[in-house]
Amino acid sequence: MWDVVVVGAGPAGASAAYAAAVAGRRVLLLEKSELPRYKTCGGGIIGPSRDALPPGFELPLQDRVHAVTFSLEGRFARTRRSRRMLFGLINRPEFDAQLVEHAQKAGAQLRTGATVTRVEQHGPAVPDRRTVAVVLADGETVLARAVVGADGSASRIGAHVGVKLGQVDLGLEAEIPVPPSVAEDWKGRILIDWGPMPGSYGWVFPKGDTLTVGVISARGEGAATKRYLEDFVARLGLAGFEPGISSGHLTRCRTDDSPLSRGRVLVCGDAAGLLEPWTREGISYALRSGRLAGEWAVRVAEAGDAVDARRQALNYAFAIKAGLGVEMAVGRRMLAVFERRPGLLHAVITGVRPAWKAFADITRGSATLAGMVRSNGLARRALEVLDRRMDTESGVGPAGRGVSRRDEDVVPEGTDGDGVSTGRREPEAS
């Protein structure tokens, strides 16, 4: 009988396992793949991600970003620079494996090659009401007092909890090896290109002798998203270099009323639909929600009855909504503005010094977008004006597509909504 079983060994799962193990509990971390494994991800480590890492964690940085070039569909490019590092860039295989090692050093046990098919809180596999049964693909049943689902954006644990998703986006990415002369041109600088489709953008992240080049847009625009990536790569003069890896991934944002627990089962990270709706940044959300899930899973495991377990699970949900939920709400508002007025946002961030300072502060972790909207009267009034304009022009309002027209749309696994294969590596269960 384990105190806590964590499903999925990505940043959210490793953080949850670490938090529960540090508390002295018996923790089992289940992962379907062998580690290290590749994940489609830009690999940007912003301030909130860095601050959520375990004590003593040394980031395996591939580059340190001091400059950002912004462009609007390849035009009006402008580079802003900072004397201090804005954020770092990592490769996910090394980063994730190192997080797991910290969880293991704290006392968590790791099992790879363990695919979870379902969890049960009632029935013959469950000896009592204080127990959750985790059923593996080979038929083995693992028993726990609490379970944390961190098994990715198509989570089986999330399906058990009943997670509801309102925003689904398709990200396509290529890892492109480049010669030293090209790598030197990009060292310390990233590119963000506001794209041709509503809510889309592209990026170039340098990582030594490799450039991570990707684009993201609303799912259902699969063919257009692929064309955007192809045109983007060609425009950058990188079409002659063969990608080492080409992959795709669906990102999913929760709706405001989506549950974060069911009985003794909690969800965090991508499994809970927790990521920033505008930029679709997810690593910081995974690390922070994972830590909270691990801490509250300990309390759920200690609960003597269903009422107490429910109380602790609700406390976890409150902690998520009071922090990450507030940030997501502002992110949805920013996404709604960005979808309708990308040129305006480009002009502001490249031409208005306080806007660039706000961007730099957020990436470093010295401020949050939600905090700025709360504390800065000018920023709050500007966003309120844009909210009203969005309401008048589109009828969608400040909620944006994250909580409106797309709530009931579900994309078939492995496709982008148009039936176009994403070619992604399946993240569903670990």
N, C-alpha and C positions, 0 to 999 in steps of 0.2 A: 504494500500500500504506500504509494507516494503521497507526499503532502501536496505537491504541485507538479502537474505535467504540462509542459509547454510544447505546442505543436508548431514547428517552423523555426529554423535557426538563422533567419535573417536578422537585421538590426533590431526589429521589434522583439522577436523571440529571444534573442541572446540577451537583450536588456532585461526582459522579464525574468529569464532564468537567473541572471546575475542578481537582480534585486531580491528574489525569493531565496536564493542560496545564501546571500550575505546575511539574511535574517535567520540563518541556521536551520532552514527547512530542507527536507529531502526532495530534491528537484530532479526531474527527468526531462531532458530536451530531446525531442524527436525531430529528425530531418530526413526527408525522403531521398535526397541526393547525397553524394559523397562530397566532402569539402576539401579544398575550395571549389566553388562552382560559379559560373558566369551568371550575371544578372544584367538585364538591360537597364542602364541607369547612367545619367550624366556623371554622377560621382562628385557633385559639389558639396563640400562640408562647410556650411555657414555657421555663424556664431552659436545659434541655439543647438545645433548638432554637437559642436565641440563641448559646450557646457554640460551636455547630457551624458557624456562619456564616463565610464568608470574611472575612479582615481588611478593615476599612474598609466593611463592609456596613452600610448605614443602613436599619433596618426601616421600611417604610411603614405605620406604626401608624395604625389608625383609632380606637383607644381604648386606655386603660391601665386595667387592672382592679385595683381596690383593695378590692373587697367581693364576697362570694359569698353569695347566698341559696340555701339548701338546702330542699327540700320533699319530702314523701313522698306521691306521687299527689295533689299539690295541697294537702296538709294539713301541719300542724306546721311551717310555714315559719319559718326562723330565718336571720338575716343575720349573717355574721361579717365583720369588717373588718380591714384591715391598713394601717398608715401607709406601709409600703413597697409598691411595685407588686408584684403577684403574677405577672402575665404580661400580654402585649400581644395585641391582636387585629388581624389583617390580612385583606385581601381577596386571595385566591389569584392572580387574574390579574396584579396588580401585583407581588406577592411572587415568583411564579415567573419572570416576565419579568426582574425585577431579578437573580435568581440566574443566569439564562442570560447576561445581560450581563456579569456577573463572570467567568463561564467563558470568554466570548468575549474579554474583555480579557486573560485569562491565556493566550490563544492558541488556544482551541478554535474550530473552525469549525462553524456551525449550518446545517442544512438542514431547512426546514419543508416540509410537504406530502409527506413521505417516509414511506409506510406500509411497514413491514417485514412480510413474509409468513412468512419462516423464516430460520434460520441453518443452514449446512452445515459440518461439519468433515471430511467425507470426500466423495469423488465427483469428477466431472469439473470442477466449478466451483472446486475447491480445488487450487491448484498444488502445495502441499507440506504436510507435517504441522505446519508452524509457522503455518499460515494458517487463518482462519475466513472463510467466505463469507456475507455478509449480503445476502439476496435481497429486493429491493423489489417492490412491487405492479406497477410498470411494466415489470418484467423486468430492470432493472439489477442488477448484482451489485457489491457493495462489499467489498473485501478488507481484512482487519485481522489483526494479530498477537494481539489479544485483544478480546473483546466484553463489554460490561457491559449486562445487561438491566435496564432501569428503566421498563418499559412498562406499569405499572399492575397492578391486582389481578387482571386476567384475562389475564396476560402470555403472549404467544406464546413469548418467550424462556424464561419460567419453565416452559412446557410442554416445551420442548426439554431443559431441565436436569432435569426430572422433579420439580418442586416439589410437595410433598404438603401439602394443606390440611385442617385438622381443625376449624376454627371459622369459620363463615360467618355474617355478620350483615347485616341490611338497615338502612341509614340513609336517612331521608327528611328533606328540608330545604326551607325556604322563606325567600327573601330578601324581607322585608316593609318597604317604604318607610313611614315614619311621620312625622307632623307634629312640629315642634320641641318642643312641649309633652310629647309622649310620649317623644321621644328624650332629653330632659333628665332624665326620671324614671329612665332606665336608664343614664345616663352613668356610667362607671366601675364598674358592677356587673353581674354575670352571675347567671343563675339555673340551678341544676341540680336537676331533679325526678326522683327515683327512681320508675320507672314501674310499671305494673300487671302487666306480664309478667316472668317470671324473667329477670334480667340486663338489663332495659330501663331507659333513662333519657332525659330530654329536656333541652334547653338553650336558653337565650336569650343570644346574644352581641351586644352593641350595637356598631354601627360607624357612628357619625355619625348620618345621617338614615335609616339602615336597621337593622333588627333581623334577625339570622340566627337562625331558630327551627328546631329539628330534634329528631328522636327516633331512637333506634336500639334494635334488639332482635334476637334470634336469627332468622335467615332461616327461612322456613317459617311465619311468623306475619304474612304480608303484610297481610291484611285488618285484623287487630287492630292492627298497627303504624300503618296509615293512620288508623284510628279514634282511636288514641292521639294522633297529631299533630293531628287535627281538634279533639278535645276539649281538648288542651293549648292550642292557639291560641285557642279560644273562652273557655277559663277565664282566659286572660291579658287578655281584652278586645280581642283583635286581629283577630277574625273579620271586622270591617267594613273592613279594609284589604286591598287587592288585592296579592298577592305579585308582585314583579317577576320572580322566577324560582322555580319549583318543580322539584325534582329528587330523584333517588334514587341510591343507590350501594351496591354490595355490598362489604363489607370481608372480608378473608380472612386468617386466622392460620395460619402454618405449623405442622406437627407437629414434635416434637422431632427426629425422624430425617430430616426433609426435607433434601435436598441443596441446597447453595448454589452449586455449580459443576458443570460437565461439560466436561472437556477445557480449552479456552482461553476458555470462556464462564462469566462470573460473573453472579449476580443479586443485587439489593439492593432495599430499600424494599418497596413493595407487591408488586412482582414476585416477591419472595422470601417473601412472607407475613410480613413483619416489622412488627409494630405491637403496642401494649400491649393484652393481651387483655381487661382489665377495662374500661378507658375507651375502648378502640379508638383511642387517640391515635396518629397515624402520622407527623406531620411531623418530630418529633425523630428517630424511627427512620429515616425516609427520609434526612435530612441526615447522620446519623452513619454509617449503613451505606453511603450513597453515597460519602462521603469515603473510607471504608476500601476499598470496591470499586475506586475510582479509583486509590488507592495500590497495591493489590495487582495490579490489571490491568497497571500499568507493569512489575511484576516478571514477570508471566506473559508479557507481550509480549517481554521480554528473554530468556526461557527458550529455550535452544537445542534442547531435545528434550522429548518428552512426559513423561518422568519429572520433569524440573525444573519443567515447567509444572504438573504435578499437585502437586508439593511446595508451590509458591507458592499454588495454589488452596486447598490444605488449610490453609495458614497463614491465609488470609483467613477460611475457615470457623471456624478456632479463635478468631480475633480477634472474630468476630461472636458466637459462642457464649459466650465468656468474659465479654462485656459485655452486649450486648442480650439474649442467650439467657438469662442469669441473671435479668435484669429481667422477661422474659416468663414465666419459670417462677413467679416470685412473683405476677405479674399473674394467671396462671391460678388460683392458689390464692385470690386475692382475689375473682376472678369467681365461683368455686364458693361462697364464703361469701356474696357479694352476691346470688346467685341464690336462695339459701335463706333468708337473713336480712337483707333490705334495711332493715327497721326497726331492727335492731340497729346496722348501720353508720351509719344516719342519726342515731341517738341518740348514738353515740360521737363522730362528727365534729362534731356541733353542740353537744354537752354536755360533752365532755371536752377541756379546754384542750390537753393534749399532743397529742391527735389532730389538732386544728385546726392546731397549730404544725407538725406533721409534714406536713399537706397544704400549708401555705404554703411550707415548706422545699423540698418536692418540686417545686412549681410554679415556684419561683424558681430551682431548679437547685442549691441548696446541699446537697441530699441526694437520695438515690434510695430508692425503696421497698425494693429488694433490699438496699441498704446498711444501712437501718434494721433490717431483719429479721436481718441478720448481726450487727450491732453492739449492738443494743438487746435485752437479755435479756428484758425484759417483753414487748416486741412479738413476739419470737420465740416465747416460751412461749404467748402468747395465740393466735397463728396456729396453733401446733401443736395446741392444745386444740380450736380450731374445725375444723381438718383432721380430727381424730379424730371429732368430732361429725358432720361431713359424711359420713365413711366409714360410720358407724353408721346414720345416718338414711336416706341415699340410695343407698348402695352405689357412688357415683361416685368419692368420694375427692378428695384435694387437686388432682388433675390437672384436674378440672372438665371441662366439655364440650369444651374445646379439644383434648383428646387421648383422648376416650373414644368415646361413642356416635355421634358425627357424623363420624368420620374418613372414612367412605366415601361420605358424602352429597355429591353435586355438584349445584349449582343450575344449571338451564338459563340461558344468557345472556339478560338482559333480563327475567327473572322473579324472583320472590322465593321460589320453592319451592312455592308454592300455585298457580302458574300466573298470578299477578297481576302485570301489567306494572308495572315500577318506573318507567318513564319516564325512566330515567337516560341520561346522555350517555355513550356507550360509551368506556371507557378502554383497550381491549385492547391495541392495538399503536400505536406511535408512529413 
